[in-house]
Amino acid sequence: MRLSNSWVLAMAATSVSIITPTTSGFQQRQQQQRASSSSSMSSMTHVSMSGRVCSSSMRISATMNEATITTEAATTPNDVGDAPARKVMTYADVNSLTFRELQRECKALGLSAIGTTSALRGRLLNHHGLERVVRVDVTTPAASAAEIEEICSTEGITFCDESDPDYDFKIVLSGVMQKSSRGHWKSATRKLKTLVNKHSTPDRPVPREAYLAVLEACAADRLNGARASEPARKILEDMATFGYEIPHDLANVCVTSALGEGNGATHDGFGGIDAALAMVHAIEMSPGGTNILDDATYSRLVTSLARERAIEESILVLRSMVVERSFTPPLGTFADVAKVASQSVGHESDVIQVLTYAKAAGYELDNIAAVDAGRELLASGVIAAERMDNLALGLRLLTAAAKAKGCAPDSGDDLVATSSSAAQRACTLIHKRAIGKACEENNWKLAVKLLELMPKRGLSPATSVWRKVLSTCCKNEKSRKATAILLDWITLAKEGKAEKPPVSVFNTVVNTCEVCGEEELTVKVLDIMRDTLEVEGNIITFNIALKRLAKAGNIAGCEGILIGMLNEGLEPNVVSYTTTIGACAKEGAKNPAMALTWLQRMRMRNVQPNFHTYNTALAACLDGKLESTFIGAKIATEMLEDAEKELACGLKGSVNFKSTLPDAYTKVLGRSLMKQLRENWRSGDIDMTLAKSTTRIPLLKLVDFEKTVDAARVAEIQCDVPEAVEEDLKEENAEQDYEFTLLRDIHRDDRRTAVV
């Protein structure tokens, strides 16, 4: 084709700015190509000439200038209350956002957060009104019209345009393929970028083979140490945009290779979670994308998200795997997410959700403890259950672990409980709370079962836990079970796995054995106490021995025990004297005179009797004899005096240990003594009128006692109330409370003559 010299266009010597609105995809590239094609000579012209041809070289460079536009929220009032103004954003700010940051920013602005990285950036740029400036600079002076005319008017020159219009496209494409085949991924990436931005059009797109060739070069050697993560991401997004199918193997290699072990799941700062997520999104947008990535790739992504504490995102991907794609992720994937969630405050429910997905994926909680990942998953569940105070769930998970086979020689629950310090602490607290709750409900069987499980699971019960279980068993009069628990406690103490039981525990068990009539067991426990603690016991131990003698009515033996206590430097307390007086009330061996003597002796030792003591002494007087009735009346008089003094002066110390106010049983004993007096005058032992005017008066007052005192009597009473002992000031002294309770059982066969 012949051309005249008018085909040469005159170029301006100054720079020309072409301002176009920011676009994305093909439109943006088309605008750039039109701007480039209008200022460059891309066709090859063969020139036949007989002389020398002078040509001028013209070069055009296009540069991108960014325009910064501030958002109105920074300078204008907010429409919604005092909502904070958003940050001023520039083109560079938008361009620097990662994939997840772009998604969050779009959501915050009410924009769609679905799409490739380029699409998301385009939405933000359009929203903020940012424009892309293309500046065309002519770096060489333009030829004048005369010079062009002179060049083109040379005789003998014929211009013939025989160029291929796709020549530049083909030559760059050839370079892309050559660089890719040699593994030069950087050069191949740059050439591909040039091909896409300058030479591709909607009618002449970059072929799929070019993308695949560069992608394969980038994917080699695990994305070249993840340095090729960003180019690979862009290629995958372009392929998804153009509707190109992405190979299965190549897609999975790119995603997994982008994830590393560094901060943000990077490889020395390259790749990372955001790059991998962008790749996954692009792959899923491509044809057949929902079936391209396999479960191993998704599992790797879930684990990386969890390790970066993106718990919600990791659970969403995990749910997609199980629910939407019907994958069965490895147990390690569930364990990774559950472990991070259990370590994060406020994410306990997420751990339960992970356990639910594990069951939905086909795993049985009763079997997974056979492998490390399964035990780690169950341990995370136990930690979460403890924080939620869901004792039933924690115990259920440990029970499931115990059923797993293949853990020999250990058991699954033991391995789960000792898998970490956090798991061990959680398991210990769960058992402790569950035992405490069982004891509160007086469920001694459950308490014992939980206590027996603790050592089997590698857990060490605290002393308080042992005591709670023993106390519950003793309250339910399970002497043999209480003794067995005590022996287990001592065994662990010898192995250094627990502290030695205190004397008070031995006393409680011995008391229970006495109540249950287990005399041989009582002696055995006392012997064990001596061997374990190398002591004879304390005052409560002596009181237990007193009670054994009192049940037998052995008054002399009780006196010997009291003397022994004094020799050991132990001062008998109100329980000691009350128990000794109980020996005087033994049916068939009642001794009211001795009971009164012990009342006098304890006063001499500055030990004040209480209503338990007076009741015991009154019971000793019910033997039918007139002399015993007289002693009962005297004891009643002393009790009334102490009661009036207490009402007038007040009480210091525990009511159960110090109070002398008559109770309901006191009045029962008073009526019994009046009945005995009636029998005495009917038998002629005493005149009825005399009996009613003397002996009967204090007994009647005792029966009719009211917790009031006349003002006139108050003036006559001298208040000299001793200071309460420290142990008496305690609101509840479990050991002595228990002793007084058990005093009722000294005479189990005859409640009428019971001590209390």
Helices and strands as residue ranges (DSSP letters): G 5-7, E 16-20, H 25-37, E 46-48, E 60-66, G 72-74, H 91-96, H 99-108, H 117-128, E 132-138, H 145-152, E 158-160, H 167-181, H 185-194, I 195-199, H 208-225, H 229-242, H 248-258, H 273-285, G 289-291, H 295-307, H 311-319, I 320-324, H 331-342, H 348-360, G 368-370, H 372-387, H 391-402, H 412-417, H 421-440, H 444-456, H 463-475, H 479-494, H 503-515, H 519-533, H 539-551, H 555-567, H 574-584, H 592-604, H 611-620, H 626-649, H 655-658, H 664-682, H 688-693, H 696-703, H 711-716, H 726-729, H 734-743, G 744-747, G 751-753
